[in-house]
Amino acid sequence: MLYRGRYNPGKGNCILFIRSGLIRSRYIAKDDNGKHTLLKWHQGEEKMPQAKVKLVVTGDDFGYCERRNQGIVDCFKAGGISNVSLLVNAVSAKHAADLAKRYDIPIGLHANLSEGLPVSQKLTGSTLLKKDGFFHGKKGFREVLQSGQLNMSEVEAELRAQVNRFCELIGHMPDHMDGHQHVHVLPEVREVFARVLSDFGITYTRVPVEPSLKFCTFLPSHLRCFYTQVEKDALESVEVFHQHGIRWPDIYLGLSTMGKNMTTSNLKRALGFTLDAHASSLDDGVISPLILTQTSDTAVNSHQPITAELMVHPGYPSHPQQGGCGEGPDDFSQSSDRLHELNTLQDPQVLGYYRQQGIHLCAFKDL
């Protein structure tokens, strides 16, 4: 089921924009005619165009290794990302947490049920784990789930342990929470995940349905197959998340722009669908059907920007045997694709495109 609606800031809203390491803020308020007026501008040498898109650029796998951590921080300081997602069971999670606090990086939880060691100390002999005590892996987790052998009470115990561990490391609740390798939208898991978020008061998650994915013929068949299943699971999670009062940005991006596929032209293509959705709402006074939003009865205010999340994986490549979640770094983290993403995200051409198009970077906590 698709829900129509738009985020409504009410009488006023403070929006943060991050570019070249500077945080800028403005305050928008409604006048008596319902129009929005710029009241204040801080720390900016020039006024940016009216926001068409509020874009959360999330660096996933924060904590995976110190090299990945440093690359993510460098990307944040350069204005290439505006948000991070922490793996609390990763070997460099404490290092990542210290960096997040030092540089005031907006941060959420990347809940992990598929890679490495669990956080909970109560899972001896758990259905979540192989005989060696490690999670089953991305493919293995799905196979155990499909076999009906996964104990959902153990899933819930591990998710709660990871939220608590996050709070120990960071000192506050996650600003958002999603799933490593998209496990949070899988059948049965989604219900447990939504209940945990609701109980902890975590408002935002990720719904990985990418509008332009069906046009991405350059993706290899095995990835297209996996991403298609991810989208199917995500769409079936919408009603569950909605019932628990969980929100997510209007549009999700990132499946088609991972690794070597993250090019300036590909980013523009993906973001073009988001900009088109904004234009459609202005022209028609209704929300584009591409947008997954949270309430069916909220009036559409076409003057408000579309919200979107771009999932990214920047960093300096992991060294062999250094990093991971207890089993060492995988090929994905050791590849040069991590550096390629880092360089692309902080490319002046990309940052300039954001400014020209009215794409303002922000974090989940700013939504």
Secondary structure, DSSP 8 states (H G I E B T S, - for coil): ---------TTEEEEEEEETTEEEEEEEEE-TTS-EEEEEEES-SS-----SEEEEEEEEEETS-HHHHHHHHHHHHTTS-SEEEE-TTSTTHHHHHHHHHHTT--EEEEE-SSSS--S-S--TT-TTB-TTSSB--HHHHHHHHHTT---HHHHHHHHHHHHHHHHHHHSS--SBEEEGGGGGGSTTHHHHHHHHHHHHT--B------TTGGG-TTS-HHHHHHHHHHHHHHHHHHHHHHHTT-B--SEEE-GGGSGGG--HHHHHHHHHHHHHHHHHHHHHSS--TT---S-SSS---TTS-EEEEEEE-------TTS-SSSS---HHHHSTHHHHHHHHHT-HHHHHHHHHHTEEEE-GGG-
